[in-house]
Amino acid sequence: MDLATFNALPPADAAAAVRPCADIGAWVDDVVAGRPYRCRDSLLLRAMRAAADWTADDVDAALAHHPRIGERAAGDSAEARLSRTEQPTAAEETAARIAEGNVAYETRFGRIFLVRAAGRTAEEILANLTERLANAPATEALVTAEQLRQIALLRLESIVEEPAADPAEVTS
């Protein structure tokens, strides 16, 4: 949807549009409360600032809506559709190693492995997973929150488009 449409939505509809980016109630409320936005950059800046204060509980709640890396999100929810566009296809051996890494990660940290998959190859994701398994739990909690922030902002950017330039304003 374009920014003008997002700005004009009733609050509940605007929240429903934002929630698939990161299902963190206070963040969704903050982003919606900032409307109307004059440009998409101001929307993204507000969302980034609101995400800076996410707690471990916020991150854990949002992770409940993310599939494991390497698993195709099921269903027709907005979160599942977004996830399917973000994760790359992996060769069988790489996929098996990611699955093994997911088990090791969940055992070590007690939550799913989350990484911004958009723009990364399966091999890069595997390398990131392997590297992060060596993190201390407190460090990994910070890294996971940052990855979630990146995912949320990328999703928000894909949902709300900057309006097209007015042809009357374009000079040739």
ABEGO torsion letter per residue (X at the ends): XBAAAAAABBAAAAAAAAAAABBBAAAAAAAAAAOBBABAAAAAAAAAAAAAABBAAAAAAAAAABBBBGBBBBEABAAAAAAAAABBBBBAAAAAAAAAAAAAAAAAAGBBBBBBABGBBAAAAAAAAAAAAABBAAAAAAAAAAAAAAAAAAAAAAABBBBBBBAAABBX
